[in-house]
Amino acid sequence: MRLDQTGPTALTGVAALGRLLLDQRAADAARGWRTAGLVSGYRGAPLGGLDLLLQHEAALFAKHGIEFVPGVNEELGATVVYGSQLAPQLPGARHEGVFGLWYGRAPGLDRSSDAVKHGTWMGTAERGGVLAVVGDDPASRSSSLPSASAMALAESYLPVLAPADVADVLRLGRIGIEMSRFTGSWTGFTVVTDVADACERVELGAPVRVAVPEFGWEGGPWAPTRHPGVDAPLARAMEREVLAGRLAAAEAFAAANGVDEVIGSGTRLGIIAAGHDYTCLREALDGLGLTGPELDRRGVRLLKLGMVHPLDRVGLAAFASGLAEVVVVEAKRPFVEAQVKEVLYNLAERPRVWGKQGPAGPLVPVDGVLDADRLRECLGPLLADRVGASYSPPARQPRVELPSPRPAPSPFTDSGFTQLGGEGAPWVGAAPFTDTPHLFQNMGDGAFSRSGQLAVRQAVAARTTVTFTFAHTPAGNAVDPAATTRLLHAEGVARTVVVTDDPGRYPRGVAWAPGVRVRGRVDLNAVQRELRAVPGVTVLILDQHRACDCATGSTSPHSCPSSVQAPPTTRAVEQVEIGPLPEPVRPARANIVMVGTGVVTANHVLTTAAVLDGLPVRALDQTAVSHQRVATGRTGQVPAGLADAYLVLDTPTAATEPALSRCSTRTSAVISTPDPAATLITSRVASCLTFDAPALATRILDDPAATPFLVLGAAYQEGLLPQSAEAIESAITHNGVAVDTTLLAFRAGRRKALDPTWPPPAGVDAPEQSPATASFPTTLRAVVDPLYQDLAAFQSRRYAQRYLTLVAEVAATDTEVASAVAVALHKLMAHKDEYELARLHLTADHPRGTTYRLHPPTLRALGLGPLTLRHTARPLFTLLRTLRFLRQTPLDPFAHTRLRRLERQVLREYTALVPRLATLPASRALPLAALPNDICDYGPLKHEAIACYRTRQAQLVAELDPPSLPVG
């Protein structure tokens, strides 16, 4: 998608902000105005992609006179934008006006309020104007606290607009800039996560007609004060204009431009909502049978607010006229509700106003997100009583949750919950009153350059003993590590140590601050002990320039027992024949939910395809879950129980809430990986197609990243997608990334759905099946047989038979529990010891020239660093593989470390537990059976994970009746 194109296209909420700048510049040029644009702010979800868009399209924006100046933080970004309104009034001005856009997250607005107040008080240029865009995160998905910024913007003297969807971002954004010019005030603009992350079909280039109202103020025509700077006497003289005149002008401007909209003419009940809350309200009303003409027939009148502060008092009074009751629907605190009550209170005839409280008690929740499902539940009873809405309490599905993660860090290793930039300051206040001598405080390198430097300065000034840990990443908003050390030295930091995966990448002569040392990651624990003993402020910089490619899948490079660095190589992929692909019968509309890695790209491709097919579409990307609604619904999020297609790329996540709640007996699923958790999905949906898509992607494409498009292809061939194959393939081409591979993946997925046996084996024997599993159900056998074969290769057939015997005890009573036991027991029995790592390396088919970095627990216990091997590695691995018969015998040289003893103890505990699991109901047995799956990582982290496992196991056992299961 080109940002400067016209016509129908798929556009995200963040991209709409970029397009808005181009639209504003084009509108000014059409009037013959010589204007320019300036954007500044600080990145962060839900507006995190705006800076990337502005940088990627820098040439396009420069062509239209739009400059992007990234802010060091939100406050300075707001001050930079404030300066854009000075430019036309300074000598040598090159433009008649500069329109400005400031952006930031809700916490950034909090810290920037003084800058915003000063900027708006000064006034905007007549042909400039400022739009203050705030990304609100009501669910706290990417911020430490939930947020709703309208009240904070209003407190900074700004009128506030609230777009309902992506198209509204374009329309209200234009009106907001023009309103700023007319009023002399900045215009607030709140964009919630579900609008910023949405992708919708919009018409680019559609004109936005802006009307300038006839408005008088204090006996004369409105003329806001505009000054290049404001001194204290003048600021005081402007107070009445800023607090009253400009807001009155905003009311007049909003009314003249139809910012608010009345829907329906019912005379019984009015409902008011703004922005995305209104979109979710309409979705909820649809679900209650209050659609279109039914609103009028049942006496319901709606008011969609585009401006939430100040309210259009004349328009609101007209809307409320003749109504008996009004319900205000808004997320978080009752901001709009309070204004509605204030406007209506003195009317001779006024309706009763409900909001956070209703006739029977709490009505609209003050917490969380007001999505359509939640609004349908909270408003349903009232609307059923007042206007006969079709409401019945929803059936409750049992919630399925993953095991608890390992415990949160101890409060003695991090000062914990605080605002961005305040890291470590709570410890400054606590340290004088505790015998704890020292604390480690994590801080991102971006946070340090944004605002955290002051927190370091505070700790130095207070002479607090603390170690700040910076994770320096190439992708972060970071300065060079050497420059950071010099800055820290100037601040008075006592000692700085840089820890890196590759100390050799820093050549001699790097301009480190005095006393700085560079150490390898293997020394991390020793460095932490050293810094803990240094009085005052110290800093540990973790230079994560190159992540560890751990052969065992460890998530913590410093605890990884084995890693490889392979030279670049190309794997020969299998050539396959796709064959003819008959067209399926496609639905006219569909609700699609995709779960797992890679779903964002797949979702955008499907959205573009829908636009190419001329289909209305709304999509929404959330963490690991993407929603798409083609020719159905008003919001991007698929309501609970209404998914038609459930495309699974991460089975454990897809098998848990809230993703699984989208499924029902109307849902068809495509699952990319056989997994015991899949039974939780198949029991909820009407039909399911399962195949090993990652293995197929590797086999025929040598690219596991193509997995999402294999699944899309299968879903298409199953008749689950409304988009045409031609449009999907065109969208893949337009996306421009790995086009040939992605097209082949889509077609291969279609073929796989037509023929589950395709492609035929290429000289590879089918996995051997154990006779002991012959009595198992097919689904259980599919899980157990490969794990049995793996254990036989791990140690011996006799060892694998012990595994089968335990699984069979549970299989006789419950297949689902048996599947969970099979996976968890295999995890405990096939632990990654030295013999197993040798086997894995021998079977991995690493190319010549591979370097192996080995640091098993035995070397750690002896205090030795890692071994680096090249050509001598394979003979050593072969010897270790041959000696596996020594495993867990008195002659095993690796069996005596603390970690190996602990692994054997946990296995004994679990095997003692398995027979009792067969006696429990599945709802009680499943959490216990699957609990070992949460034991991950290596070294000290594995000790922590096992401790967490045992704690959680004890909690689950304590909930049982009778509590008689063996633990620890």
LOLOKOL-60607 format. One record per residue (C-alpha): residue in one letter; y, x, z. Coordinates in steps of 0.05 Angstrom, whole numbers, plus 5000, padded with zeros to 4 digits. Example, Ala and Ser with C-alpha at 12.3 -4.5 7.8 and 13.67 -1.06 7.14 Angstrom:
% LOLOKOL-60607
a491052465156s497952735143
END
This chain:
% LOLOKOL-60607
m500050005000r506850274980l512250105030d517349964975q513049494933t514448754924g509948144924p504047954968t500948525008a497348675073l502248945124t501649145197g506848975249v508649715256a509249805181a513749185178l518749555221g519050105168r519649595112l525249245152l529549875146l528749875070d530349135067q536649215107r539049785064a537649385001a541348775029d547449215045a547349524975a547048824944r553648674980g556649314955w556649645023r555550395031t551150415093a545750875120g540450805174l538251195235v531751135274s530251465341g525751335399y519351585431r512251455408g507251065447a502650455438p503549915415l508850245370g505050905368g504450935292l511850835276d513651565281l507751755237l509851245185l517051505186q514652225178h509552065124e514651665083a520452135098a522152235025l522351485012f526851355072a531351945055k532251664985h535151045017g539551425066i535251295128e534551865177f529051945230v530752355291p524852355341g527252295412v525052795465n524352165507e526351445502e532951525540l535452075494g533051705434a537151105455t543151555464v542151845394v542151135365y548350985406g551651555369s550151235302q555450715316l560651255326a559751575257p564051095215q569851175264l569951935262p573852355212g570052505148a565351915154r560851875092h558751145102e561950485119g556750375173v550150625200f544950115225g540650385280l533650235305w531350475373y524050405392g519850535454r514650245501a516549795558p516450365609g521050745562l525950165564d525850185640r527950915640s532950805583s536650205610d542850595629a543350885559v542250205528k547549885572h552650415554g550950365480t551549605476w557849595520m561250065472g560049575416t556849635347a560149815281e562049225237r557349465183g552549825230g548749445284v542949655329l536049345337a532749565403v525249485391v520649485452g513149505448d510249035501d503149125527p501648495567a494348685577s496049395599r491249685546s495350315535s500150335594s499350395669l502549705682p502649045644s509348915612a514048385586s520948665569a525248065552m528048035623a529648785624l533248725556a537248135581e539148525643s541849055596y546548525567l542748435501p540847795464v533247815455l529047605395a521447515397p517647535331a511347115328d507647505273v508548045220a512647605174d517247455233v518348205244l521348235174r525447595180l527847635252g528848385246r533948275190i537247715230g537348165291i541248725257e546148225227m546847895295s548448575325r554048675274f556847985288t556547995364g558248725375s552048785420w545449125408t539848625395g533448655435f526948575397t520248505433v513848665395v507448525433t501048905420d497848335381v503748325332a504449085326d496949175314a496248565269c495348625194e497248005154r498647765084v506147765074e510847695015l514948325008g521748264976a522747534997p530247445010v532647315081r538946885078v543847045133a549546575151v555746795189p558046215233e565145985248f565746175320g571746205365w572646525432e578046385483g582646035434g581846505375p576846735322w571247175349a572647915342p568348365386t571349005415r568749625380h570450315408p568051015392g567851135467v569150745530d572950995590a572350655658p578750225655l577049965586a569849835606r572149395663a576849025617m571148875569e566448585622r567747845607e566847965532v560248345543l557247855594a559647205565g563047255497r557747655461l552047215487a555846595465a556746905397a549247055395e547846315410a552246105352f549246615305a542046415322a543645675312a546945805245n540846195221g535245735244v532246245292d529145675333e524945135301v523044425324i516144185301g514343445305s518142845329g513942605387t517542245444r512842355503l511643095516g515343725493i512344425493i516645055488a513945745470a516746375439g514146935396h506747085397d505846595455y507746045406t502446275355c497146275409l499645585433r498645295363e491645585360a490145275427l492944595406d488744615343g482644705387l484744105428g485343665366l492943685365t494043905293g499243695242p500242935242e496542875307l502443185344d506942605323r501642075333r500442305404g507742395420v508143155423r514343545402l514444315398l520144815402k518745505374l523845985403g525746585361m531046785412v529146795486h535847015513p540646695513l537646015497d541245575447r543745055497v545844535446g539244595409l535244565473a538743945498a537543605431f530143795433a529243525504s532942865490g528242275501l522442675528a519342515595e516343205607v517143905579v512144465587v514445195580v509045665557e510546405567a506847025590k508547375656r514447145697p518246485685f524146775646v524846245593e522845695642a528545875689q533545835632v530745175608k531544875677e538645145682v540644845616l537544165629y539044085703n545943765696l544143285641a544642545660e537742425631r533043015635p525543115631r521243415684v519944145668w513144465680g511345195670k508145655719q507145045763g504744375736p503943675766a497543875802g499044605820p498845255780l499045125705v500945715660p498146375688v503046905708d498047465697g494147755638v494647545565l495846835542d491146815483a488846165452d482446125493r486146185558l491645695538r486545185517e483345225586c489745195627l493344665585g487244255566p486843815628l494243645628l494443495553a488143075558d491342665613r498242605581v496742535506g489242455500a487643155476s480243305462y478643755520s472143915555p471044505601p467845085561a460545265572r460145905612q455946455582p453146975630r457547595629v454148245609e457248885633l455649615624p453750025685s459650295725p462450965702r462351565747p467051535807a474551605798p477352295815s478452425888p485552315912f485353045935t484953295863d490552875832s496452505861g494151905821f497851285799t505051425779q509851325722l509851795662g514052395681g513052305756e506452685759g505953105822a512152815856p507952345901w504552975927v511353285943g512452685989a505552696019a504353446029p508653526093f504453006128t497353226114d492853816129t490553826057p493554496032h493354405957l492653905900f491253945825q495653495783n493953325711m499753265661g499453205586d503453715546g507153135514a508852855582f511453545603s516253605544r518352865550s520052845624g514953215666q518953855667l523353535720a517253375762v515254115760r522354305779q522053815837a515654125863v518654825858a524954605894a520854295950r516454915955t510254485948t503454805936v500654475874t497354665809f499554285747t494254245693f496754165621a491853985566h495054305505t492454005440p494754135368a495553375360g499953305421n507553305424a507254015448v511154655443d507755325434p503755525496a507256195501a514155855499t511655375552t509755955598r516756265591l519955595608l515455515669h517156225692a524556065687e523355435729g520455865785v512955745775a509056265816r503256375768t500956115700v493956195670v491855985600v484555785591t482055725520d475455655482d477356265441p481656785477g481257235416r485556765375y491757025411p493557705381r496758265420g504258205427v504457465442a510857355482w507757065545a511857015608p510957585659g504257555695v500857045649r493457155637v489056865582r481956705604g475756405570r473455705586v467355985621d472156235675l475255555687n472155435756a473956135779v481156045754q481755385792r479355725856e484356285846l490355825834r488555395893a489655995938v496656155911p502455875952g507555475913v507255175844t502155435794v500255205725l493655185687i494455095612l487954845579d488755045506q484054575470h485354875402r477954835382a473354325415c466354535434d460954295386c455754165439a448554145415t446753675472g452353175463s456153385526t463053065533s465553655574p465954325537h466354745600s459754455624c456154485557p449554885563s448855005488s453554985429v453355215357q458455445307a455655365237p458755635173p461055135121t455154855082t453454285036r447153875048a443353624987v443452874989e437952424963q439252104896v437851364899e437850804849i442050204872g439549734818p442349054800l446248684855p446247924847e452447574873p451447184938v454346504954r460846674990p464046245043a471045965031r473346195099a470746625156n472146905224i469847635225v469048095285m467348835278v465549275337g465150035339t467850675308g470950615239v472449875243v479949965234t479250245164a474049725146n478549175172h484549415131v480249465068l477848745079t484948515092t487348835027a481548524990a483347835016v490547934991l487848144923d483647514921g489747084940l486646885007p490846775070v488747285121r490547525190a487348125224l487948475291d485549165313q484049275386t480449855420a473649905384v474049175363s477348895300h478348155284q479547835217r480847105200v480546925127a483446235110t482546015182g486646025246r493746215264t492546855304g488947495285q484247455344v477947055335p477246555392a471146545437g464946275404l468046215335a465746855300d462146715235a460447455222y459147965277l458748665248v456149165298l457249925293d456650045368t451049625397p452249745472t459649555466a458048965421a452948725471t458048665527e464148245542p469348105517a466748255447l460347865455s464047235477r466247135404c459046985385s455346325386t449945945348r454745935288t454746695284s450847155238a450347885258v449248535222i447349095270s447749825247t443150155297p436649915329d437949925404p435049555465a441949245477a441348885410t437048365444l443248125481i446448005414t440547685379s439647195436r446746945426v447246895349a443946455296s441347025253c441247785252l440148345202t438749025234f437849695199d439250425216a445750505178p447751195206a440951475185l441651165116a448851435109t446452135127r440452085081i443851855017l451052065029d450952625080d456652265114p455451845177a462751625171a460651175113t456650745162p461950185167f461750065092l454150035091v454849475142l460349145102g455949165040a450148845078a454748315106y457448165037q450448095007e448447635065g454047165044l458347275106l464847515073p469647075032q472547664994s469747834926a466048484913e471148654859a476848584908i473348984962e471949554914s479149534889a481549564962i477050164974t480150504913h487150334937n485550635005g484551294969v479951625020a472951864999v473051334945d466451504910t462651574975t465450935003l463950534940l456850794940a456150615014f458449905001r453649814944a447950134983g449149655040r448549074991r441949354966k439249455037a440648715052l436848514990d430948975004p429849205076t424749725052w429850065007p430450644995p423050844991p420951425035a422152105002g415852465022v416852305096d411251995135a412751365174p413351475250e406451475283q404950865324s401250925389p395050475397a397350355469t403249955442a399149515396s399848935445f407449015450p411948525413t414648805348t421748895375l419249285435r414549705394a420249905349v423850175410v418050505445d414150845389p419551355368l421051505441y413651615454q413252095395d419352465420l416252565489a409852815458a414053335421f418053465485q411753655525s405053355507r401152725490r398852675562y406152695585a407952155534q402051725557r404951715628y411251415597l407350875560t403550675623l410050545661v413250155604a406949735596e407449505668v414149175654a412448955583a407248475610t412748055643d419248145604t420548475537e428048545547v427148905614a421649335583s426349555528a431549765579v426250145619a423650485556v430450765539a432450965610l425751265627h425751675563k432651945581l430152185649m423552465623a426552835563h432153195600k435453765562d432454375596e431855065566y425254905530e427954265501l434354595476a430155105440r426254545406l432554185386h435554815356l429154965318t428854265288a436354215273d435854615207h442055015221p444355445161r444156195159g449956515196t450056015253t452556275319y449256005383r452955995450l448055895508h450055785580p444255435616p444255275691t439955895705l445556355681r450755945717a446855995782l446756755775g454156765762l453257015691g457256815630p454556515566l450056875516t452356905443l446556995394r446057025319h439957295281t435957385346a436556655366r430756355327p425356835355l427856685425f427655935412t420655995384l418256365446l421455855492r418355285452t411455605459l412355695534r413854965548f407054895581l410255255641r415054685650q415154415722t409654895745p410355435798l411055945742d416955585709p422856075714f427855525702a425254995751h428555255814t435855125801r439154565841l440254155777r432954185755r430553985825l435353405825e433053165756r425753155780q427652785842v431552245804l425552165757r420852065815e425451545846y425951155781t418451165766a417350885837l422350335821v419350125754p413349715780r417949305824l422649155765a416948745735t417248275794l424748125788p428347615744a431447935683s438547815708r437048255769a432348755736l436648935675p442449265711l437549695752a433249855692a439050095649l442750465704p440151165686n443551105619d450051255655i447551945677c450952405628d453853105620y451453755648g452754235705p457453995760l459153365721k451853165720h451553245795e457452765800a454152275752i447652275792a451552155856c454951565822y448251315797r445251325866t451250975897r451050425844q443450355851a444250265926q449449725914l444849345866v438949405913a443149145971e444648515930l437248365922d433247895967p429048195997p432448885995s425949275994l426349715932p425850475940v432250865933g433451605940
END
